[in-house]
Amino acid sequence: MVVLLLKLFWTFFLIGLFGFGGGYAMISMIQTEVVTHQHWMTMGQFTDIVAVSQSTPGPIGINSATYVGYTAIVNAGYDPLWGILGSFIATFSVVFPSFVLMLIISKFLMKYKTHSAVENTFQGLRPAVVGLLAAAALLLMNEENFGNISETPWQFWISIGLFSFALIAHRIYKTNPIAIILLCGLTGMLLF
Amino acid sequence: MFDLFRTFLQIGLFTIGGGYAMIPLIEQKVVDEKHWVDHDELVDLIAVAQSCPGIFAVNISIFIGYKQRGVWGAFLSTLGACLPSFLIILLIAFAFMQFRENPWVEKFFKGLRPAVVALIASPVFRMAKSSHINRYNIWIPILSAFAIWLIGVSPIYIILIAGISGYAYGQYLKD
């Protein structure tokens, strides 16, 4: 229990410290650490967490940290009440590094922004963050989320349809993400 | 001081869809109503909050809280911005435990999973444009994505390597 809580703290501390590029880029980090490295949950469970985090109020990073902290504890077989502690630790540790950093930067705000060393660093960071985002999407395109083309072809092709619909609706028609999520969920209820 | 907590509580509670969706509400509350910062300051602040690690909206709340009331102000604004998320998610997590086995809930989540993947894929193109990806640097995102996707490299290392290389390239190699 204590080991798991310490691991949660350390994992989310690192995610908070290196989480450049906003909520979605952060999701790529949470995913790699929590699913691939620590095996705290399956890719499917993680996708559900992202869905809930996207459709509830508040920043996606905070929402998913809270939910992941809870799920990791409960999945390990502990009482859901301990899950609250897991939530708290994950949320606290993801905010803590930026809290300290922002306080420091607040003092030197303008000086920092145009400093060439900082600018050069970001010249390298920005393209990499795009890669992070792409990796998050690629990792989620798996059997658990889309089904298997030969074993469950019905689910597979409908999933492909829902994916294309969501991508077009969001990219081209700028449809509200919550509306997209709800619509696809309801379609799933009807068709699966 | 309590005003800071309350304002960011409202911002945390009434914005859905993450960081960038919060900007209009932050602008309305913090600039137009409370006059804690002016428009130009907010634009600079957005740029700084974006380039810092961590959660965008939280970074903004930390800065404004600090500017108004020092460290305690920063603490209370952050608490305000995070508290709604924390409570709402816990409630959902508890409820979801009860309904997880329900076949309708299962089907609902099966249907929305592909949409979530699409919503994560969608900003890749927009971000590629705003990060000035061109044919000279497009190998950076592609290489990073493949390293994470196929080899399982931690994104933390990618961020570290990219930042250090960008710094070294700009300081020592360019012209």
Interface residues (C-beta under 8 A of the other chain):
Chain A: L14 I15 G16 L17 F18 G19 F20 G21 G22 G23 Y24 A25 M26 I27 S28 M29 T32 E33 T36 H37 G44 T47 D48 V50 A51 V52 S53 Q54 S55 T56 P57 G58 P59 I60 G61 I62 N63 T66 Y67 Y70 T71 V74 P80 G83 I84 S87 F88 T91 V94 V95 P97 S98 F99 L101 M102 L103 I105 S106 L109 M110 Y112 K113 S116 A117 V118 E119 N120 T121 F122 Q123 G124 L125 R126 P127 A128 V129 V130 G131 L132 L133 A134 A135 A136 A137 L138 L139 L140 M141 N145 F146 Q155 I158 S159 I160 L162 F163 S164 F165 A166 L167 H170 R171 N176 P177 I178 I180 I181 L182 L183 C184 G185 L186 T187 G188 M189 L191 F192
Chain B: G12 L13 F14 T15 I16 G17 G18 G19 Y20 M22 D44 L45 A47 V48 A49 Q50 S51 C52 P53 G54 I55 F56 A57 V58 N59 I62 F63 Y66 K67 V71 A74 F75 T78 A81 C82 P84 S85 F86 I88 I89 L90 I92 A93 F94 F96 M97 W104 K107 F108 F109 K110 G111 L112 R113 P114 A115 V116 V117 A118 L119 I120 A121 S122 P123 V124 F125 M127 A128 S131 H132 I133 N137 I138 I140 P141 I142 L143 S144 A145 F146 A147 I148 W149 G152 S154 P155 I156 I158 I159 L160 I161 A162 G163 I164 S165 G166 Y167 Y169 G170 Q171
